[in-house]
Amino acid sequence: MQKIIKSDEEWKKQLTDEQYRITRGKGTERAFCGVFYDNHKDGTYHCICCDLPLFASGAKFDSGTGWPSFFQPVAKENVETITDSSHGMTRTEIVCARCDAHLGHVFNDGPRPTGLRYCLNSASLKFVDAKKENAGVQAGLAQASFGAGCFWGVEAAFRAVPGVRETAVGYQGGKLKNPTYEDVCSGQTGHAEVVHVEFDPSEVTYDKLLDLFWEEHDPTTPNRQGPDVGTQYRSVIFYYTPAQKTAAENSKAKLEASGRFKRPIVTQILPAPDFYRAEEYHQRYLEKRGQRSCAI
């Protein structure tokens, strides 16, 4: 698993003061004060820093300690243990295997089948409800996916279209499952930055979305958009139906015949593979900052 390494300043920009104190400063929240110690919903607890899935609700139990407790992680390789000799005692610290975020400690007084108690800080976790994890596209809606460079500005453009019900930025087209932003930026995963769109075909056609896609970027620059260079910035359309494939190919051919661009259009048109939602701080990035477009 490729490690995520950031400076303290980068973590501080991403996290709240409490999240930073716990995850990067190895702090401990007060018992019975964390938001998840009494959470009984079905879902998965992810790392607040890098979004790696860590613990499932099925492994959660009431330890009576006042902290969220689990008898096993989602996958052993997703957490690492470190001997902690602070505070005049020896304990086993648990950290996120991908970003080294401090999660809590593990003890040998848990229930069967493992006999372990992973005692965590709520501030180190993000809960993803099972209903959201398993939800597909809503009835009556269609989905589309476009890669047109940095996904921040592209998402903002699609969100403004009447008939678009939902958008999400993420990664698609590569070989690595559940990639992080840092993984994708390495250029080793094969993923492209994309915007996944759910839209109502009775209000906006796929052809209209294609028109916006072409307007939002330069489809003649392979692996580059403006100052952003890398395979993750390539121009690509991922189609979900044969009709979308035909529409995309026709739209591309029409644009090529128009003479609008002096250089060849390099946009890929490919069947849609798994879409991996990007970290939460990337979602509606410009909207959260009161911006309408990326400054170049």
Residue frames relative to the residue before (quaternion, step in Angstrom):
aa qw qx qy qz dx dy dz
M 1.0000 0.0000 0.0000 0.0000 0.00 0.00 0.00
Q 0.3882 -0.7404 0.5020 0.2215 3.56 -0.73 1.06
K 0.4226 -0.7289 0.4904 0.2228 3.55 -0.83 1.06
I 0.2902 -0.7019 0.6200 0.1967 3.53 -1.24 0.63
I 0.0233 -0.8005 0.5981 -0.0311 3.55 -0.69 1.11
K 0.0541 0.7888 -0.6076 0.0749 3.56 -0.77 1.08
S 0.5387 -0.5991 0.4762 0.3522 3.54 -1.23 0.40
D 0.6613 -0.4907 0.3726 0.4278 3.58 -1.23 0.31
E 0.6476 0.5285 -0.3227 0.4440 3.57 0.98 -0.81
E 0.6375 0.5183 -0.3254 0.4681 3.57 1.03 -0.74
W 0.6546 0.4941 -0.3183 0.4756 3.59 0.96 -0.81
K 0.6492 0.5328 -0.3233 0.4361 3.59 0.95 -0.82
K 0.6401 0.5181 -0.3222 0.4668 3.57 1.09 -0.67
Q 0.7035 0.4776 -0.2569 0.4594 3.56 1.07 -0.76
L 0.7863 0.3500 -0.1466 0.4877 3.58 0.97 -0.91
T 0.5193 -0.5683 0.5157 0.3761 3.53 -1.32 0.26
D 0.6867 -0.4707 0.3379 0.4391 3.59 -1.23 0.24
E 0.6763 0.4902 -0.2949 0.4642 3.58 0.95 -0.88
Q 0.6435 0.5138 -0.3236 0.4660 3.58 0.96 -0.82
Y 0.6526 0.5036 -0.3130 0.4717 3.57 0.99 -0.80
R 0.6416 0.5357 -0.3246 0.4426 3.59 0.93 -0.89
I 0.7037 0.4579 -0.2658 0.4737 3.57 0.95 -0.87
T 0.7890 0.3933 -0.2011 0.4271 3.57 0.56 -1.17
R 0.7735 0.3238 -0.1859 0.5122 3.57 0.95 -0.80
G 0.7410 0.3883 -0.2188 0.5023 3.58 1.17 -0.55
K 0.4159 -0.7416 0.4330 0.2993 3.57 1.36 0.14
G 0.2840 0.7750 -0.5094 0.2432 3.54 0.97 0.89
T 0.2921 -0.7272 0.5902 0.1937 3.56 -1.35 0.05
E 0.3429 -0.7370 0.5421 0.2130 3.57 -0.85 0.94
R 0.6113 -0.5641 0.4031 0.3815 3.59 -1.20 0.44
A 0.5727 -0.6026 0.4397 0.3400 3.55 -1.09 0.76
F 0.8443 0.1714 -0.1715 0.4779 3.54 -1.19 0.80
C 0.6106 0.5622 -0.3529 0.4320 3.60 1.25 0.27
G 0.5725 0.6062 -0.3834 0.3972 3.60 1.18 -0.35
V 0.5750 -0.6401 0.3950 0.3220 3.56 -1.07 0.74
F 0.7553 0.4133 -0.2206 0.4582 3.61 1.13 -0.48
Y 0.4412 0.7177 -0.4728 0.2582 3.63 1.15 -0.11
D 0.7793 0.2622 -0.1445 0.5505 3.61 1.09 -0.65
N 0.3791 0.7296 -0.4844 0.2988 3.58 1.16 0.53
H 0.1025 -0.8252 0.5551 0.0198 3.59 -0.71 1.08
K 0.4121 0.7190 -0.4704 0.3032 3.59 1.22 0.27
D 0.4956 -0.6453 0.5023 0.2927 3.53 -1.28 0.53
G 0.4244 0.6931 -0.4963 0.3052 3.57 -0.72 1.03
T 0.4915 -0.6432 0.5058 0.2980 3.53 -1.28 -0.39
Y 0.3163 -0.7367 0.5720 0.1735 3.54 -1.06 0.84
H 0.1465 -0.8073 0.5708 0.0317 3.56 -0.66 1.19
C 0.5946 -0.5373 0.4490 0.3952 3.56 -1.28 0.32
I 0.4550 -0.7023 0.4783 0.2664 3.59 -0.80 0.98
C 0.6755 0.5160 -0.2918 0.4385 3.59 1.14 -0.57
C 0.8463 0.1197 -0.0229 0.5187 3.59 0.80 -0.97
D 0.4785 -0.7203 0.3940 0.3114 3.58 1.33 0.11
L 0.3696 0.7203 -0.5083 0.2936 3.61 1.14 0.38
P 0.4459 -0.6772 0.5018 0.3014 3.66 -0.83 0.87
L 0.1390 -0.8382 0.5264 0.0322 3.57 -0.74 1.04
F 0.8168 -0.0294 0.0799 0.5706 3.59 0.72 -1.08
A 0.3070 -0.7475 0.5646 0.1682 3.56 -1.07 0.80
S 0.6181 -0.5780 0.3908 0.3621 3.54 -1.16 0.64
G 0.6007 0.5879 -0.3542 0.4101 3.59 1.16 -0.56
A 0.7042 0.4205 -0.2626 0.5083 3.58 1.23 -0.36
K 0.5120 0.6553 -0.4090 0.3757 3.57 1.29 0.11
F 0.0378 0.7953 -0.6045 0.0254 3.58 -1.03 0.72
D 0.5113 -0.6335 0.4871 0.3162 3.56 -1.25 0.43
S 0.1497 -0.8247 0.5427 0.0544 3.56 -0.32 1.26
G 0.4561 -0.6982 0.4378 0.3360 3.57 1.28 -0.26
T 0.5426 0.6515 -0.3824 0.3673 3.57 1.26 0.05
G 0.4942 -0.6605 0.4338 0.3624 3.58 1.17 -0.50
W 0.6750 0.4007 -0.2980 0.5431 3.57 1.30 0.18
P 0.5873 -0.5526 0.4326 0.4032 3.63 -1.10 0.51
S 0.0488 -0.8224 0.5664 -0.0204 3.57 -0.76 1.05
F 0.0629 -0.7915 0.6077 -0.0180 3.57 -1.01 0.89
F 0.3857 -0.7334 0.5027 0.2462 3.58 -1.09 0.59
Q 0.8007 0.0134 -0.0506 0.5967 3.60 1.26 -0.07
P 0.4756 -0.6581 0.4946 0.3100 3.60 -1.17 0.50
V 0.6817 -0.4502 0.3690 0.4432 3.56 -1.31 0.15
A 0.7682 -0.0714 0.0688 0.6325 3.55 1.04 -0.86
K 0.5545 -0.6419 0.4118 0.3329 3.58 -0.88 0.94
E 0.6818 0.5106 -0.2969 0.4317 3.56 1.00 -0.81
N 0.6002 0.5892 -0.3620 0.4019 3.62 1.22 -0.18
V 0.7496 0.2575 -0.1929 0.5784 3.58 1.26 -0.18
E 0.1778 -0.7658 0.6089 0.1054 3.53 -1.19 0.62
T 0.2970 -0.7562 0.5580 0.1692 3.57 -1.16 0.56
I 0.0883 -0.7764 0.6239 0.0088 3.53 -1.16 0.78
T 0.4537 -0.6647 0.5139 0.2969 3.58 -0.97 0.78
D 0.1250 -0.8009 0.5854 0.0157 3.56 -0.73 1.14
S 0.0643 -0.8261 0.5597 -0.0083 3.57 -0.47 1.22
S 0.3799 0.7361 -0.4816 0.2861 3.59 1.17 0.44
H 0.8133 0.2946 -0.2088 0.4561 3.56 -1.35 0.27
G 0.6373 -0.5910 0.3243 0.3734 3.59 1.06 0.68
M 0.6960 0.3842 -0.2794 0.5384 3.59 1.17 0.50
T 0.3595 -0.7104 0.5571 0.2360 3.55 -1.27 0.30
R 0.0570 0.7897 -0.6032 0.0965 3.54 -0.66 1.18
T 0.4136 -0.6777 0.5390 0.2813 3.56 -1.31 0.14
E 0.2378 -0.7858 0.5607 0.1074 3.54 -0.43 1.26
I 0.1846 -0.7533 0.6167 0.1349 3.57 -1.17 0.61
V 0.0554 -0.7914 0.6086 -0.0129 3.53 -0.99 0.97
C 0.5864 -0.5451 0.4601 0.3837 3.54 -1.27 0.39
A 0.4538 -0.7192 0.4595 0.2560 3.57 -0.80 1.01
R 0.6984 0.4868 -0.2829 0.4419 3.59 1.12 -0.49
C 0.8324 0.1604 -0.0688 0.5260 3.61 0.94 -0.77
D 0.4537 -0.7215 0.4179 0.3145 3.60 1.34 0.10
A 0.2994 0.7522 -0.5310 0.2502 3.60 1.10 0.51
H 0.4389 -0.6705 0.5282 0.2807 3.57 -0.96 0.87
L 0.1721 -0.8095 0.5579 0.0621 3.58 -0.79 1.07
G 0.6935 -0.3774 0.3053 0.5324 3.57 0.97 -0.88
H 0.5227 -0.6040 0.4756 0.3685 3.57 -1.02 -0.84
V 0.2821 -0.7365 0.5865 0.1844 3.55 -1.26 0.41
F 0.1210 -0.7999 0.5876 0.0126 3.54 -1.00 0.97
N 0.4782 -0.6866 0.4814 0.2610 3.56 -1.25 0.52
D 0.5677 0.5886 -0.4005 0.4133 3.60 0.93 0.79
G 0.4019 0.7328 -0.4575 0.3036 3.57 1.10 0.68
P 0.6427 -0.5374 0.3854 0.3869 3.59 -1.29 0.05
R 0.6459 -0.4610 0.4143 0.4457 3.53 -1.32 0.01
P 0.6007 -0.0888 -0.7795 -0.1540 1.59 -2.33 0.88
T 0.6536 0.5511 -0.3211 0.4074 3.63 1.19 -0.27
G 0.3248 -0.7500 0.5105 0.2673 3.58 1.07 -0.67
L 0.5989 0.5730 -0.3459 0.4398 3.56 1.29 0.24
R 0.1594 -0.7530 0.6283 0.1134 3.55 -1.26 0.51
Y 0.1501 -0.7620 0.6277 0.0528 3.52 -0.46 1.27
C 0.1043 -0.8150 0.5700 -0.0031 3.55 -0.33 1.30
L 0.0571 -0.8581 0.5084 -0.0432 3.56 -0.35 1.28
N 0.4348 -0.6375 0.5647 0.2927 3.51 -1.36 0.31
S 0.5015 -0.6623 0.4642 0.3072 3.58 -0.84 0.92
A 0.6405 0.5650 -0.3248 0.4062 3.57 1.03 -0.80
S 0.6574 0.4997 -0.3161 0.4672 3.59 1.21 -0.32
L 0.7085 0.4742 -0.2290 0.4698 3.55 1.31 -0.14
K 0.1487 -0.7163 0.6680 0.1360 3.49 -1.39 0.38
F 0.2570 -0.7867 0.5432 0.1411 3.59 -0.76 1.01
V 0.1272 -0.7710 0.6216 0.0541 3.55 -0.92 0.99
D 0.3830 -0.7501 0.4981 0.2063 3.55 -0.46 1.25
A 0.5546 -0.6378 0.4241 0.3252 3.57 -0.97 0.88
K 0.6106 0.5603 -0.3599 0.4287 3.57 1.05 -0.67
K 0.6757 0.4686 -0.2904 0.4894 3.57 1.04 -0.75
E 0.6262 0.5458 -0.3390 0.4418 3.57 1.06 -0.73
N 0.7725 0.3759 -0.1754 0.4808 3.55 0.97 -0.91
A 0.5001 0.6796 -0.4257 0.3269 3.56 1.23 -0.20
G 0.2450 -0.7463 0.5999 0.1517 3.53 -0.98 0.85
V 0.7264 -0.3523 0.3033 0.5063 3.53 -1.20 -0.42
Q 0.5303 -0.6574 0.4367 0.3096 3.56 -0.90 0.95
A 0.6156 -0.5544 0.4149 0.3762 3.56 -1.18 0.62
G 0.7883 0.2961 -0.2373 0.4843 3.54 -0.95 0.92
L 0.6776 0.4545 -0.2897 0.5004 3.57 1.28 -0.19
A 0.2682 -0.7268 0.6067 0.1779 3.54 -1.30 0.44
Q 0.2979 -0.7573 0.5519 0.1821 3.57 -1.23 0.34
A 0.0407 -0.7736 0.6324 0.0036 3.52 -1.24 0.59
S 0.1198 -0.7989 0.5869 0.0551 3.56 -1.18 0.45
F 0.0228 -0.8208 0.5680 -0.0567 3.55 -0.81 1.09
G 0.1526 -0.7532 0.6321 0.0990 3.54 -1.08 0.81
A 0.1183 0.8111 -0.5550 0.1416 3.58 -0.51 1.20
G 0.7527 -0.3078 0.1863 0.5513 3.56 0.99 0.81
C 0.8103 -0.1940 0.1685 0.5267 3.57 -1.20 -0.52
F 0.3944 -0.7863 0.4258 0.2118 3.57 -0.59 1.13
W 0.4819 0.6848 -0.4454 0.3169 3.63 1.16 -0.25
G 0.7477 0.4039 -0.2226 0.4777 3.56 0.68 -1.09
V 0.6248 0.5471 -0.3391 0.4419 3.57 1.06 -0.73
E 0.6335 0.5207 -0.3355 0.4637 3.57 0.99 -0.77
A 0.6422 0.5332 -0.3272 0.4431 3.58 0.91 -0.88
A 0.6486 0.5218 -0.3167 0.4546 3.58 1.00 -0.81
F 0.6949 0.4628 -0.2853 0.4706 3.61 0.88 -0.88
R 0.6208 0.5528 -0.3529 0.4295 3.59 1.02 -0.68
A 0.6615 0.5249 -0.3040 0.4411 3.59 1.14 -0.56
V 0.5638 0.6199 -0.3818 0.3899 3.59 1.25 -0.18
P 0.4266 -0.6835 0.5226 0.2789 3.64 -0.76 0.96
G 0.7344 0.3666 -0.2918 0.4910 3.56 -0.83 0.98
V 0.5961 0.5019 -0.3692 0.5063 3.58 1.26 -0.26
R 0.2452 -0.8181 0.5108 0.0986 3.54 -0.54 1.20
E 0.8112 -0.0297 0.0602 0.5808 3.59 1.00 -0.73
T 0.0663 -0.7713 0.6310 0.0511 3.53 -1.19 0.60
A 0.0013 0.7646 -0.6441 -0.0251 3.54 -1.28 0.41
V 0.2930 -0.7324 0.5798 0.2038 3.56 -1.03 0.72
G 0.1660 0.7998 -0.5603 0.1372 3.53 -1.07 0.68
Y 0.5568 -0.6089 0.4768 0.3032 3.51 -1.32 -0.38
Q 0.0587 0.8079 -0.5766 0.1067 3.55 -0.92 0.91
G 0.7652 0.4166 -0.2779 0.4045 3.52 -1.20 0.56
G 0.6520 0.5269 -0.3172 0.4434 3.60 1.24 0.06
K 0.6152 -0.5907 0.4073 0.3265 3.53 -1.35 -0.07
L 0.6591 0.5255 -0.3057 0.4427 3.60 1.19 -0.46
K 0.3498 -0.7306 0.5485 0.2074 3.57 -0.87 0.98
N 0.8568 0.0688 -0.0823 0.5044 3.55 -1.13 0.78
P 0.1233 0.8292 -0.5365 0.0970 3.61 0.74 0.98
T 0.3672 -0.6737 0.5853 0.2622 3.53 -1.28 0.37
Y 0.6830 -0.4521 0.3670 0.4409 3.53 -1.32 0.16
E 0.6533 0.5166 -0.3089 0.4592 3.56 0.98 -0.85
D 0.6050 0.5486 -0.3475 0.4607 3.59 1.06 -0.74
V 0.6947 0.4843 -0.2738 0.4560 3.55 0.83 -1.05
C 0.6650 0.5148 -0.2997 0.4505 3.59 0.98 -0.84
S 0.5646 0.6044 -0.3896 0.4052 3.59 1.18 -0.38
G 0.3991 -0.7348 0.4580 0.3016 3.56 1.22 -0.47
Q 0.5930 0.6092 -0.3443 0.3983 3.57 1.29 0.09
T 0.6400 0.5756 -0.3223 0.3940 3.60 1.19 -0.32
G 0.4096 -0.7104 0.4770 0.3164 3.59 1.10 -0.61
H 0.5245 0.6484 -0.4106 0.3685 3.59 1.26 -0.06
A 0.2678 -0.7170 0.6175 0.1810 3.52 -1.29 0.50
E 0.4694 -0.6106 0.5418 0.3365 3.56 -1.19 0.49
V 0.0278 0.8237 -0.5624 0.0671 3.58 -0.66 1.08
V 0.2969 -0.6840 0.6251 0.2306 3.49 -1.41 0.20
H 0.2032 -0.7643 0.6041 0.0984 3.55 -0.76 1.09
V 0.1275 -0.8231 0.5533 -0.0013 3.54 -0.74 1.13
E 0.1190 -0.7334 0.6629 0.0928 3.54 -1.09 0.80
F 0.0446 0.8327 -0.5439 0.0941 3.56 -0.63 1.12
D 0.4416 -0.6666 0.5382 0.2664 3.53 -1.29 0.48
P 0.3602 -0.7744 0.4765 0.2087 3.63 -0.36 1.19
S 0.6090 0.5537 -0.3621 0.4376 3.59 1.19 -0.38
E 0.7279 0.3980 -0.2301 0.5088 3.58 1.28 -0.31
V 0.7948 0.0329 -0.0148 0.6059 3.57 1.07 -0.63
T 0.3587 -0.7531 0.5127 0.2036 3.57 -0.84 0.95
Y 0.6209 -0.5269 0.4247 0.3956 3.53 -1.28 0.36
D 0.5999 0.5664 -0.3557 0.4391 3.59 1.08 -0.67
K 0.6357 0.5219 -0.3262 0.4660 3.59 1.03 -0.75
L 0.6424 0.5076 -0.3206 0.4763 3.57 1.02 -0.76
L 0.6216 0.5313 -0.3346 0.4684 3.56 1.06 -0.71
D 0.6188 0.5452 -0.3405 0.4516 3.57 0.99 -0.82
L 0.6660 0.4929 -0.2978 0.4742 3.58 0.95 -0.89
F 0.6039 0.5686 -0.3429 0.4408 3.57 1.01 -0.82
W 0.6924 0.4666 -0.2877 0.4692 3.60 0.83 -0.92
E 0.6573 0.5295 -0.3097 0.4377 3.58 1.05 -0.76
E 0.6991 0.5360 -0.2628 0.3935 3.55 1.06 -0.78
H 0.8140 0.1314 -0.0720 0.5613 3.61 1.16 -0.17
D 0.5009 -0.6031 0.5211 0.3374 3.51 -1.38 0.05
P 0.2099 -0.8272 0.5095 0.1101 3.62 -0.30 1.19
T 0.6025 0.5788 -0.3571 0.4178 3.60 1.25 0.20
T 0.6518 0.5007 -0.3190 0.4719 3.60 1.24 -0.08
P 0.2805 -0.7894 0.5190 0.1699 3.62 -0.26 1.19
N 0.8639 0.0161 -0.0415 0.5016 3.54 -0.93 1.01
R 0.7207 0.3605 -0.2720 0.5259 3.54 0.98 0.81
Q 0.0317 0.7402 -0.6716 -0.0013 3.51 -1.25 0.71
G 0.8172 -0.0949 0.0240 0.5680 3.56 -0.38 1.22
P 0.8195 -0.1931 0.1505 0.5181 3.59 -0.81 -0.98
D 0.5929 0.5780 -0.3647 0.4259 3.61 1.26 -0.22
V 0.0188 -0.8153 0.5766 -0.0494 3.56 -0.59 1.19
G 0.5091 0.6215 -0.4818 0.3499 3.57 -0.93 0.92
T 0.6390 -0.5536 0.3707 0.3845 3.56 -1.17 0.50
Q 0.6006 0.5808 -0.3618 0.4136 3.59 1.16 -0.53
Y 0.6878 0.4625 -0.2758 0.4867 3.59 1.24 -0.32
R 0.3645 0.7558 -0.4818 0.2524 3.60 1.21 0.27
S 0.4896 -0.6401 0.5114 0.2983 3.54 -1.28 0.46
V 0.1919 0.7961 -0.5451 0.1795 3.58 -0.58 1.13
I 0.1733 -0.7340 0.6475 0.1091 3.52 -1.21 0.71
F 0.1430 -0.7667 0.6212 0.0762 3.57 -0.79 1.03
Y 0.1685 -0.8213 0.5400 0.0741 3.59 -0.50 1.17
Y 0.3335 -0.7652 0.5296 0.1511 3.54 -1.15 0.79
T 0.7778 0.1929 -0.1117 0.5877 3.59 1.22 -0.31
P 0.6336 -0.5145 0.4016 0.4155 3.61 -1.21 0.35
A 0.6265 0.5441 -0.3396 0.4428 3.58 1.05 -0.74
Q 0.6428 0.5058 -0.3248 0.4748 3.59 1.03 -0.75
K 0.6170 0.5449 -0.3454 0.4507 3.59 1.00 -0.76
T 0.6736 0.4946 -0.2891 0.4670 3.56 0.88 -0.97
A 0.6595 0.5111 -0.3057 0.4586 3.57 0.93 -0.91
A 0.6612 0.5079 -0.3068 0.4590 3.58 0.96 -0.85
E 0.6639 0.5008 -0.3046 0.4644 3.57 0.94 -0.87
N 0.6565 0.5033 -0.3070 0.4707 3.58 0.98 -0.85
S 0.6481 0.5235 -0.3134 0.4557 3.56 1.00 -0.86
K 0.6508 0.5128 -0.3054 0.4692 3.57 0.98 -0.84
A 0.6629 0.5065 -0.3017 0.4615 3.57 0.93 -0.93
K 0.6373 0.5297 -0.3194 0.4597 3.58 1.01 -0.81
L 0.6640 0.5003 -0.2980 0.4691 3.56 0.98 -0.88
E 0.6388 0.5246 -0.3241 0.4601 3.58 1.00 -0.78
A 0.6859 0.4925 -0.2736 0.4606 3.56 1.00 -0.87
S 0.5999 0.6070 -0.3501 0.3862 3.57 1.18 -0.52
G 0.3796 -0.7388 0.4770 0.2874 3.58 1.15 -0.49
R 0.3386 0.7679 -0.4835 0.2487 3.57 1.23 0.26
F 0.7745 0.2451 -0.1321 0.5680 3.57 1.05 -0.76
K 0.4237 -0.7130 0.5036 0.2417 3.56 -0.96 0.88
R 0.7199 0.3825 -0.2300 0.5315 3.56 1.16 -0.60
P 0.6278 -0.5521 0.3834 0.3925 3.61 -1.16 0.47
I 0.4442 -0.6540 0.5415 0.2858 3.56 -1.16 0.63
V 0.1984 -0.8220 0.5293 0.0692 3.58 -0.70 1.11
T 0.3382 0.7790 -0.4729 0.2349 3.60 1.28 0.14
Q 0.3195 -0.7297 0.5778 0.1777 3.55 -0.95 0.96
I 0.1251 -0.7510 0.6425 0.0866 3.57 -1.17 0.66
L 0.0957 0.8404 -0.5081 0.1624 3.54 -0.21 1.34
P 0.5621 -0.5700 0.4546 0.3906 3.61 -1.14 0.45
A 0.5176 -0.6806 0.4294 0.2907 3.57 -0.96 0.89
P 0.2066 -0.7518 0.6134 0.1259 3.60 -0.77 1.03
D 0.7580 -0.3275 0.2583 0.5015 3.59 -1.24 -0.27
F 0.2680 -0.7378 0.6006 0.1520 3.52 -1.10 0.83
Y 0.1441 -0.7861 0.5979 0.0609 3.57 -0.86 1.02
R 0.3824 -0.7465 0.5027 0.2094 3.55 -0.49 1.24
A 0.4389 -0.7031 0.4991 0.2527 3.57 -0.91 0.93
E 0.7067 -0.4436 0.3441 0.4305 3.55 -1.32 0.27
E 0.6400 -0.5944 0.3316 0.3566 3.55 -1.05 0.82
Y 0.6435 0.5420 -0.3537 0.4087 3.61 0.96 -0.66
H 0.6140 0.5332 -0.3528 0.4628 3.60 1.26 -0.25
Q 0.5868 0.6050 -0.3746 0.3864 3.60 1.14 -0.57
R 0.8395 -0.0224 -0.0355 0.5418 3.59 -0.86 1.04
Y 0.0679 0.8674 -0.4900 0.0541 3.54 1.11 0.79
L 0.7156 0.4410 -0.2660 0.4719 3.59 0.77 -0.99
E 0.6199 0.5595 -0.3347 0.4366 3.56 1.03 -0.82
K 0.6534 0.5210 -0.3091 0.4539 3.57 0.97 -0.84
R 0.7462 0.3866 -0.2013 0.5032 3.56 1.16 -0.60
G 0.5183 -0.6810 0.3923 0.3372 3.56 1.28 0.26
Q 0.5212 0.6208 -0.4183 0.4098 3.57 1.18 0.58
R 0.3667 -0.7323 0.5343 0.2094 3.55 -1.21 0.55
S 0.7991 0.0381 -0.0034 0.6000 3.56 1.14 -0.54
C 0.5607 -0.5840 0.4630 0.3609 3.53 -1.32 0.34
A 0.3695 -0.7141 0.5451 0.2373 3.58 -0.98 0.78
I 0.0718 -0.7985 0.5977 0.0031 3.56 -0.75 1.07
